[in-house]
Amino acid sequence: MSTNQLVRTLPSTVSVGGFVIPIETSYKIWIQVWQIHERPDLEATKKVFGILYLAYPAESTPLVANHKEEALKQALAFLDRTLGDTTPPRPLTQREKRIKDMRLFDWDWDSARVIADFMREYNIDLTNDEQDMHWWRFMSLFNGLSDTSATMEAISIRAADIDAKGMSAEQKKHLRERKASLLLPARTEKEAAHNRQMLRGC
């Protein structure tokens, strides 16, 4: 099944325990789910509880509680926007393999960039309390931000290879400084070590 949003109605239900039940669709909910899913300091059981609590309406709690594994799988497929998708994933490029495990974005740290970019490029005010949209639509717009947007530029700089061939010493120095200015706050010792290395020499 295709996930083509041009021809498919955006999902608002999932199948759990043989029943079709509603799932939350607001981008505001799913940003929080993403944050919980990514937290390295949160133990697995608390992650599961947090994700299921946010992803499903209260009336579905008994069914979800009895089918936690299936409900979690469906919620994560909704988060990744792969729900119902049977298309085989394409192979990763070399660049995608290199940056696959890199932390390039943070919903809290980069929120001002996202707000400004949505206003500038789509005239959508994400700070308006009445503004809401389906998570999949929001992410289509997010991923469609121009390469010159503040959000995508920050992601691109964080992902840039400072040891890439063909770069002069001056270009490497400039890139290191730009990377240092866009460092995300460390959540783990590994991230802290990366930040210290990046700040060295700036």
C-alpha positions, 0 to 999 in steps of 0.5 A: 500500500502506498503512503502517497498523501496526494491520493490517500486520506491521512490516517486517523485510526489504527488496528490494535487487537483486531479492533480499529481504534482512533489515534491522535493526529495533532503534530503537537502530540507527535513532536512530544512522542518523538521527543520521548522516543529519542530520550537516551535517559529514559528507561524502556518501560517509561518510554512505552508508557509515555508514547502510548499515553500520548498516542491514543485517546483515553477511551482506548486505554483498556484495549491499548493496555492489553495489547501494548506491543502491537499498539506501540508498533502502530504508534511508531509506524504513525510517527515514522509515517510508514503506517500501511506502507508495504513499499520496500525501503530504498538503500541508503546513500553513502552520505545517509549511512554516514549521518544515520546515527548523528543527532542533527536536530532538536525540537526544543533547541531548533523550535524558533527556526521551525516557527520562523521558517513556517511563517516565512515559507508557508505563512503558517503561524505555529505559535497560534494556539488555534493552529493545528494540523495532521502530523503527516501534513506537518512533516511533509511541510517540514521536510519540504522547507527550502535548503536556504531555510534556517532549519535545513541550513542548520541541519546541513551544517551539522551533517557536513563532513569537516574532513571532506576531501578538497576543502582548504584549511580556511574552509575547514576552519570556517565550517568548524566555527559554524558547526560550533555555533550550532551545537546541540546541548549534550544528552550523553557523554558521547555527545558531550565528547563530540561537542568538546572536540568541535569546540576545540580550536574555535 
